[in-house]
């Protein structure tokens, strides 16, 4: 069974929203332990930066794993095999 483009979009948006909410919630709880007391607005901005960085890093890493050879039919893992 394949996932439709619509469901893939819903999954991606939900993943980002949950990650953002979790990041902000953890910041609100953990930052005071280290003597940091940002306002809610500052926590939201920091959460946005963390989320943007996480999304860019994930996209970058996903792009690294899709490197193909000249024929375009082998994954990046084939780059690490020993030729015979």
C-alpha positions in Angstrom: 0.0 0.0 0.0 1.4 3.4 -1.0 0.8 6.7 0.7 -0.9 9.4 -1.2 0.7 12.8 -1.6 -2.0 14.4 0.5 -1.4 12.0 3.4 2.4 12.5 3.0 1.9 16.2 3.3 -0.4 15.8 6.4 2.2 13.5 8.0 5.1 16.0 7.3 3.1 19.0 8.7 2.0 17.0 11.7 5.6 15.9 12.3 6.9 19.5 12.2 4.1 20.8 14.4 4.6 18.2 17.1 8.4 18.7 17.0 7.9 22.5 17.4 5.5 22.1 20.3 7.8 19.6 22.0 10.8 21.9 21.5 9.0 24.9 23.0 7.6 22.8 25.9 11.0 21.3 26.8 12.6 24.8 26.6 10.0 26.2 29.0 10.8 23.4 31.4 14.5 23.0 31.0 15.9 26.5 30.5 15.1 27.7 34.1 17.2 24.8 35.4 20.2 26.6 33.8 19.3 30.0 35.0 17.8 31.1 31.6 14.3 32.8 31.8 13.2 33.7 28.3 9.7 35.1 27.8 7.1 33.0 25.9 7.8 35.0 22.8 11.5 34.4 23.0 10.8 30.6 23.5 8.6 30.6 20.4 11.4 32.3 18.4 14.0 29.9 19.7 11.7 26.9 19.0 11.2 28.2 15.4 15.0 28.4 14.9 15.5 24.9 16.3 12.7 23.5 14.1 14.0 25.2 11.0 17.5 23.9 11.7 16.1 20.4 12.4 14.1 20.4 9.1 17.1 21.7 7.1 19.4 19.1 8.6 17.0 16.3 8.1 16.5 17.3 4.4 20.2 17.6 3.9 20.8 14.1 5.4 18.0 12.6 3.4 19.6 14.1 0.3 22.9 12.5 1.1 21.4 9.0 1.2 19.9 9.3 -2.3 23.2 9.8 -4.2 23.2 7.6 -7.3 25.9 6.3 -9.6 26.1 7.1 -13.4 23.3 4.5 -14.1 21.1 6.1 -11.5 19.9 2.8 -10.1 22.1 2.2 -7.1 21.8 3.9 -3.6 24.6 5.7 -1.8 25.3 2.5 0.2 26.8 1.0 -3.0 29.5 3.6 -2.9 31.0 1.9 0.1 31.1 -1.6 -1.4 34.5 -3.1 -2.3 34.8 -3.6 -6.1 35.8 -7.1 -7.2 
